[in-house]
Amino acid sequence: MRTTLKKGTRGATNGFAMLPPGPPPPTSASPTAFYSMPRRNPLGLLAKLVMWLVVAVLVAAGALAGGSWLFFNHSVAAIRPSSKEVKEAQKILEAPAPGQPTTAIVIGYDKRPGPESAVGSRSDTVMLVRADPQNDTVALMSFPRDLRVEIPGCKNQPAFVGRINEAYTYCGPRGTLETVKELTGIPINYMITVNFDAFTRIVDRLGGVFMDIDRRYFNDNSGLAPGSTYATIDLRPGYQQLTGKKALDYVRYRHTDSDLYRVVRQQEFVKAFKQQVSDTWTLFQLPGIVNTITENVEVAKGGKQAINADEVLGYARLVYQLPAGNFQQVQIENVYDDGSFLLGVSEEDLQDAVGRFLHPDVDAPDRAIAVATGKKPEGGPEPSEVTVTTLNGNGVTGSAGDAAYLLGQRDYQARTGGNAASFDYFHTTILWDPAQEDSQAAAQDIGRLFGDAEVRRAPPAQEMNSMVLVIVGTTFGGTLAPSAREETPERQPPAVVKDGASMKPLLRPIQRKADFPILVPTVREENSSLSEEEGIRHYRLEDNGALRLTYVMGQGEYWGIQQTSWTDAPILNGPTLTRRIKGREYRLYFSGPKLHMVAFEEDGAVYWVVNTLQNKMSNETMLAIARGLRPMQQQ
């Protein structure tokens, strides 16, 4: 990192007034209604840590029950730690700091902890979820249950090396918490424990969850000796609604693949649940759902604090405001079989995943699609192209110079302009010049660095000597938010071969029966072929026609093409980006820099291409397959 000053001197002497007096700090008698952007609740984004499967339903209970405050307050109180094991684990959680990023550990187990020993229980799901209110991001990172880790000693059990899920088996929730903290070095503020019985019951209470199933899953244990059996499962490929048991079978499956795929399936379920839940629950469903949660879920908060109703209601205001591209699913890359039926990962790859988890790159999709299409990114300009003037609006000597120095370290052309007309700015205010191209996007990027800054268009009377003007407020503590770890894939040619001639005869008979125009894939990924296990499936989906084409690629990687007349399916909610390419408008769904799904609507039907679970196909290949879908008569 450079340590030399750029465009200004750290702690420079403040100059003369350039702006009218700033707004006063907020008080109970003086609300901040004059701000053009709403104030964030510093606890609000923590909602995304727990609501999708747990607290979200309680949030809905409070919102839909209206005046039933006592019912809601009681429901929130009921998910506070009650078992001895969770209360013990709460002692080593760290207190969340207002306005700062917070991290929760989510543990899904198959036996409810209680006064008895935790030995015999298993934690099939261990996730970390992090909400950053400064950058409006939520990141999710899962750990394979067979990952080899060092497990601290507990009770009469000495420290040992084993599977990460054994930490719960021998040491309970505290063992899992200590193991993950030691493994990642990440402070953890909340713990959420969920019994798998709650999982199935909540899904059923909601009427099921729609998910895109990548391939045929089947096992009935016929002819297998006791002790060599796997869980039964019977799922067909394609977009469909899963009941609680089927959803649990899917997220826990690892018979013919591995724990790495199970981790992704669990994350995909979380995403599908989030996409759907806001449109499905009703007031009549709430009592049963809330009872299911309060009987099977505990939420512990660090600092010996108890989660409260006001905090949960703060979640309700922001729970669905998260931009689609700001929800990041982080995978631990290059996990390998260590030869002893355990999975290993190098320290370098682990820390790379931790870095992406702590500092997600929300601009990665925009850059990635620009690379794939050969066009300029539509996001903000590069920092080196942005001119910034900083003013002191808090009265702290040198604060404008410090801000200019720190921005210069991030490659901005920053200089200090002295004092604002007043030192009454509480939150940092950032103004952009409407006369300069890209200034608004640049101001929003800078706003994320200051965390709680207000970003506004400069008033007509304001003289702007740079693209962006930063008025440093009282909340500026002399630091900027960490930069995201930039993830931009290199451009590569689409890995596809022509396939239209072979597919048209297979699809023509289905077109005669379908209630929507079937599109023929004219290209496919070069190393893939139609799956021998129901590669073509024509079926009904919510009283709509549906067609699923399932391809197998390499060693057990599956991708698919879904076609249906159900144009408002929940999976289509919240695309990361939309782009018009040669007459079609594509909805693009990213996981970090990797394109997971491409969808478009045409002639009263909707079509989407979905990547493998681990997103093995390149962005260019995904786009080529989607663009290659053509009407039957054009083949």
N, C-alpha and C positions, 0 to 999 in steps of 0.2 A: 504493500500500500504506500502511496506517495505521502510524504509528510510535509512537503513544501507548500507554501501558501499559493492559492490561485485566485486571481482577481480580487485582491483585498488582503487586509492584514488582520489576523486574529486579535480580537480585543481592540479594534481600531477606535479612535476617538469619534464620538457621535457628532454629527453636523447639525444642520438646521432643519426647521419644520417644513414638511412637504404636504401634509394631509390635515384635514379637519380633525377635531377630537374624535377618538375612537369610542366605541360603546363601552359602558361601564361593566364591571364584572357582575355576574348574575347574583341576585339576592332574592329573598322571598318576596320583597316588596317591588323588585324590579326584574321581572322575567325577561328572558332573552328572546322575546318574540320578534325582534327586529332582524334577527339573523335570517338569511335566505335559505339556509339548510337547517333541518331539524337537529336538535341536540341529541347526541347519542346517550343512551343509558349505558354507563360503563359495564354494567352486568349483562346488558341485553344480549350481546353476541354469545355469551356463555350458553344461551338457550340451545344453540345448535349442537352442543356437546351431548345433550341428553334427550332432546324432545322427540327425535325421530322414532324411537321405539318406546320411550319411557315418559319423559316429562311433557312431550308434545300433547299427549292425550289429556294430561292434567291441565295444560294450558287451554285446550279446547273446552274442558269441563268448566273452567272459570269463565271463558268467553261466551259459551252458549248458555250456561246456566244463569247468566245475567245477574240478578240480585242475590243469587244463592251463595253469598260470601262465606257463610259459616260452613257450608258443604265443601266449598273449594279450599278454605283454610284447613279444614280437617283432613282433606285428601292430601294436601302438601305435607302436613305434619306426619301423616301415616307412612311416608316414604323415607323419613329420617332414620338413621341407623337404629336398629332394634336388636340385632343379634350380637352376641359377645365378640364374634370374629371381626365383624365390620367395625364395631366400636374400637376394637384394638387397633385395627388398621388406620382408623381416622387419626390416631395420635401422631402418625408420621406423615400425614398430608400437610402440605404447606399452604398457608393462608393466601387466598387470591388477593392481589393488589388492585384497587379500583382503577379502571382504565387501561390495565396492562393485559398482555396475553395470558390466557389461562388454559390449563391442560387437564383433561379428565382421563382416567383409565376406566374402560368398560370391560367387565368380566362376565361372560356368560357361562353358567355352570349347570350341571345336570342333577344337582341335589341341593336343596335349600340349606344354608348353614344354620346351625342352631346350637343349643347347649352341648350337643354331642360333638365328638371329634370330627374334623373335616376330612380325615383319611377315608378314601373311597370315593370322594367327589372328584369330578374332572372339570377343568375349565377349557372347553373346546374353543372359546372365543376370548382373545385378549386383544383389545384395541386401545390405541391412544387417539384422542380427538382434541384438537387445539383450536381455540377461537382467538383471533387477534383483532381487538376493537380498533386498533390504530390503522390497520390495513383492510379491514372488513373481509377477512378471510377465515375459512374453516378448513382444517386439514385433518385427514384420517389416515392412520397407519396401523396395520394389523401385523401380528406376529404368528408365523406358523407354529402350531402346537408342538411339533417335533423339533423345533429349533433348539440346538444344544446351547445351554447357558450355565453359568455358575449360580447356584441357588444358595442363599445364606442359610445358616443353621437356624433352627427354631425348636422350641420345646425340648424334646430329647433327641432331635434329629440334627446331626452335625452338618456342616456345609458340604455340598456335593455338586457334581456336574451331572446334569440330566436334561430331560425335555422341559420346555418352559411351562407346560401344563402341569408338571409334577410339583411345581412350587405351590400350587393350590392344593393338590392332593395331600401333601405332607405338612404344609404350613398355613393353609387357608388364604383368605384375601390378603392378609399382611405379607405373606410370603411372595405372592404374585406381585404386589406393589413394590416390595423391596427389590425383587429380581429385575423388574423393568426399570426402576430408577437407576440401579447399578449398571444395567446393560446400556442404557441410552444416555445417562447423565442429565435427564430432563426432570426438572421439578414438577411434581404433580399436585394439583389443587383439589381435585374431586375424584371420588370413586363411586362408580355405579355398578352394582351387582344385580344380575338378571337371571332368574331361574328359567331354564328352557321351557318349563311348563307355562310360564307367563308368555313366552314367545308364541307358542301355538295358540293359546287362548286369546291373546290380543289380536292376532291375525284373523282368527275365526270371528271374533266379535266385530271386526271391521268388514267382514264379508269376503276376506281374502285379499291378496296382493297380486297385481299383474306384474309378471316378469318375463323377460326375453330369455328363453331356455336355449342354450347353444347347441344341444345335441340330444340324442336318445340316452336316457338313464334308466337302466333296468337291473334289478337283482331281487330274486325271491328265495335264495338260499336252498333251492331244490337240489337234493342229492349231496349236500355238504354235511360233513360230520360236525357235531357240536364242538365249539371252540374255534372253528375255522370259518365261521360265518361273518358276513357283513350286514349292515343295516339294509332292510328292504327298501326299494325305491322303484317307482314306475312313472317316469315322466317322458313325454314326447317332445320333440323339438318345436320351437316356435313361440310366439308371444301368447301368453295365456294367464289365467287366473289360478293362483295356488292357494289352497286352504292352509291352515296352520300346520298340519302334519306334513303335507307335501313341501311347504316352504322350509320346514325344519330338515326334512330329508335332503333337500337340495343344498342348503348351506352347510350341512355337516358331511356331505358325501365326499369320499376319497378312495373309493374302491379301486377304480381303474386308472386314476391319475395320481395326484399327490396333494400334500398339505398346501403347497403353493397355490394350487387352483382353488382349494377350499377357502383360503384367505380372500381371494378375489370374489368368489361367489358371495361371501359374507358382505363384502363392501358393496357389491352390486345390489344385494337385497336392501341395504341401508338406503342407497340411492333411489331404488324403486319405491320403497316405503315413503320417502320424503316426497317424491313426485306425485304420489297418489293420495296420501292421507288427507290432505286438505279438502279433497272433493268427495270423500266417501263417508266421513262420520256424520252422525246425526245426534240430536239431543236424546233420542230414545236409546241409542247405543251406549251413552256415556256411563250410566251407573254400573253396568256390568264390566265395562272396560276399566273404569277407575278401581273397582273392587279387585280385578285381576292384577292390576299394577301394585296396589297397596299390599297385596298378599305376597307378592313375589319379587319386589324391587326394593332396594335400599340405595339411598343417595347420601354419601358422606362428604362433608365439606371441610377443608383444612382450617387450621387456626382455632380448632374447638368450637367452630360456629355451626349453626343449624341453617339449612336452606329454608327460606321463608316464602310466604305467599306473595309478598311484594316483588321479590326477586323473580319468581316464576312468572308473574304477570308482566314483568319487564321483558321476559322472553317472548311473550305473546305478541308484543308490539313489533318485534323484529324477526320473528321466526321465519317468515316467508319473504323477507326483503333481501336476502343474500343473493347477489348476482350469480348467475349460473356458473360462470368461469371462476368464481372465487371459492368454490367447493372443490378441494383437491384430494384425490386418492393417491397416497404415496405407497409405492411398492419397494420392498427391499430387493435390490437387484443381485443377480449372480449367486443365489443361494444354491448350495450343492449338497449331495449326499456324501457324508463323511465316511461311509463304509461300515458304520456300526448301527444302521437303522435310525440315525439321527441326521438332522440337517445342519450344515455349517454355513457361516458367512464370514468373510474377512472383515477386519476392523475398518478398513478403508470403505468397503461397500456399506457397512452398517452406518458409519458416520456420514456418508453421502446421503443415505436415506434420512437420517436425523436432520441433516442440513436442509433438505428439501421440505421436510415436515415443519421445521421451525420457520423457514423463510420461503413459503410457496411463491412461485412466479406466476402471478395472475395474468401477465401479459404474454405468457408462453403460447397460448392458442393463437393469438393474433399474429405473432411472429411466425409460428409454425405454418399457418395457412398461407401466409405471404410467401414463405419459402416454397411451399408445395405448388403454388399457382404462379410463381415468378412475379408477384406484384409487391408494391410497397405496403408495409403494415399500416393498418388503419388506426392504430393506437397513437400515443403521444410521440413526439420527436425524440431523438437521442439527446441525452443531457448536454452533450457538447454543442448542440445546436440552439440551446435555450439561454437567453440572457435574463438575469435575475438581479433585482435591486432589493436590498434588505433595509428595513427601518426599525429603529428601536421604539416599540410601543409599550414597554413595561417599566422603563426607568432604571433598569439594571445596567450599569456601565459595561460596555463591551458586548452586550447581547447581540446587537445587529452584526457586529464584526464576527462574533462566534458563528452566527448562522451563515454568514457569507463564506466563512472558512470551511465549514462542514459541507456546504453545498458545493464548493469548489472541489472538495475531496471526492465528491460523487460526479465530477466532470462537468458541472454546470458553470457557465460563465457568470459568476456571482461577484457582486461588489456591494459594499455598504453605502447607503445614501444618507446616513445620519439619523436624526430623530424624527419621529412622527410628531404631529402637532400636539399630541397628548400621550401621557403614559398610562392611560386608562384601559388599554387593551388587555382583556383577561385571556381569551383564546387567540392564538395566532391567526391573523387574517391574511388571506392570499387573494390578490386581485389579478385578473388576466385582461390583456389588452384586446378588445374585439377587432381592432384594426389589423392585428397580426395573425397570420395563419398558424394554426396548431397551438395557439397560446392557451386556450382553454384546456386542452388535453395535457399540456405541459404543467399547468397550474394544478390539475388534479393529481398528477404524478408527484409533484412536490408536496401537495397536501397530505398524501399518504406518509411521507417521510416525517411530517410534524405531528401525525397522529390525530389530534383533536382540532385541527385547524379548520377554519371556515373558508371555503373557496367561493369567490363571487366575481361577477363581471365588474370591471372598473366603471364607476359612474361617468357620464359624459364630460363632467367638468374636471375629471382627474387627468392630470398630465402624466403620461407614461413614458419613461425613458428606457424601458426594457419590456420584454414580452410578459414578464411576471413581476409583481411587486409583493414582497413578503413583509408584513408588519408583525414583528415578533411580540407575542403576548406573554403574560405572566406564567402560563403553563409550560413555556419552553424551558426545559431543564438543562440545556447545554448539550443535548445529544439528539440525533435523528434515529428513526426506526432503522433496523438493519436492512440492508439491501436484499432483495430476493436473489436466490441462486438461479441465474439465468439458464434456461433450458431451451435451446433452439436446435432442432435436428437439421442435419445437412440435407440438401436437396438430392434426391436420387430418382432415377427413372422408374416409372411404374412397373412392378414385377407381374405383368399380366400376359396372357395369351388369348387368342380369339376362341370363342366358344359358342357363338350364336347358331351355327349350323347344327350342332349336336343337341342343343337345348330346345330348339323350336318344335321338333316332332314330339318331344316329351310333354311340352306345355300346351300344344294345340288342343288335345282332347279336354284338358281342364278348362280352357277358355270357353268352351261350349257350355259349361255348367256354371261358370263363375258369374257373379253379379257385379264385377268391376273389370276394367281393362287389365289384362295380365301383361306385364312387360318382360321381355326376353333379355337375359344377361348376354351381351355380345362378347364380353371378356370375363375371365376368371383369373384368380391368382395362379401363377405359373406352376406351382408345386402342389396344387390341390385338385380334388375331384369330388363329384357328388358322393356323399356318404352312402355306404351300403345299408346303413340302418336308417331307413326312412329319409332318404335324401330329398324327396319331394313329398310334401304333405299338404293336401287341400282339406280345409276344415272350416267350421263355423266359429266365429269369435264375437261374443256379445251380439248375436243376431246379425252379424256381418260376415261376408265372405272373407277368407284368409288363405294365403298360400305361403308356405315356408320352403325355401331351398337351403339345404344344409350341406356344407362342404367340409371335407377333412383335409388338413394341410400338415405335412410333415408327420411328426410323432405325436398324434393325439391332440392337435390343435384344430378347433372347429370355428368356422365363421359362417354367417348366413345372410340371406336376402329375404326380407319379410315384405309381403304385399297384402293390403287389406282395404276394404271400404270403410273401416272405422277410423275416420280422420281425426278424432279427438282422443285417441288412446293416451292414457297417462304418461307413457314413456316419451311422448313428444313434448311434454311440458319443459320449458326452460332450456332451449338450446344455448350453447355457449356463444356461438356466433351465427350469423346468416350471411351468405354470399351468393350473388347472382353470377352464374358462370354459363355463358353461351345460351341464354334464354331461360334457364331454370334457376329458381331460387332454392338453394340448399340450406337446410338447417344442420349445423355442425355441432356435434357433442364431443367435447374433448375430456380426456383425463390427463391433466398437465399438458405437455406438448404433443401427446399422442391422440390421434383422431380415433375415437371409439365407435362413433356411429354417424352416418350421413343419411339424412331423410329429406324427402321432397314430396309435395302434393301435386297431383296431375289428374285431370279428368274425373274428379270426384273420388279419387282414391289416394292412399298414401303409401309410400314405398321407403324402405330403409335398408341400408347395408350395415351390418354390425360386425365389428372386428372380433378376433379371438379374445378369450378371457384375459390373456396377458398382452393384448394389443400387438401381436406379432407382425401384422401387415403394416407397411409404411403408410404415411398420410397420402402420398402420391398414388399408391395402389388402391386405397380406399376410394379416393376421388375418381380414379379411372373406372372402377367397377360401377360406381353410382352413375357416372356419366354414360356408361355403356348400356344402361337399361333402356331398351327401345320397344315401342309398340310392336305387336305381332305382325301387323301388315307391312312393317318396314323391313322385315327380315326375309 
